[in-house]
Amino acid sequence: MNQLTREQCRAARGLLDWPQARLGAKANVSEGTVRDFENGKRVPTADKLSAIQLALELAGVAFLSDGDAGPGVRLGKSAVPRAIIRDGEAGIIENSEM
């Protein structure tokens, strides 16, 4: 795959319903790094871009190659629906009725 684009990053976060802070935490980069990248203010180093992409892939995002419409993203077939599990402060927990 080509280098992660800011549009792919925003779209992938949208698919996961993740705020920039969560992606930053998952990728071990600052929220400002994610925000500035998505806003086109700066391009993170290659290792930070790789960490961002890996965090998104581990969450179930599949990155699509350049096609007629350009690079894209989709939820992978193995992605767990967001309604079934949530990522809480203590880790991944299953939703339960209280």
Secondary structure, DSSP 8 states (H G I E B T S, - for coil): -----HHHHHHHHHHHT--HHHHHHHHTS-HHHHHHHHTTS----HHHHHHHHHHHHHTTEEEEEEETTEEEEEE-TT---TTTEEEETTEEEE----
